[in-house]
Amino acid sequence: MKAVTEKLIKQHQHYLSDNPSELKDYGSIYDHMLYYFTSVLGIDEQQALYSIQDFKSDLSCDVLKNIVQSKVDL
């Protein structure tokens, strides 16, 4: 994950911990991230979507690594 994405994710986590009730108004955490990045931080929508995709890709790699590791451990 790129450093800028990591920074944005950490900012979002902090914001969400202060405003947890907002999450119920969105279909997913990613929808809320898009809202936060664009409406709260004022980031361009395409850049926000790129950062969300970067986060999802990194998350997918972590999940895949755990799946592979669990298969190896069997």
Summary of the structure (lengths in Angstrom):
residues: 74
radius of gyration: 14.4
end to end distance: 29.3
largest distance: 47.3
contacts: 180
relative contact order: 0.14
helix: 85%
strand: 0%
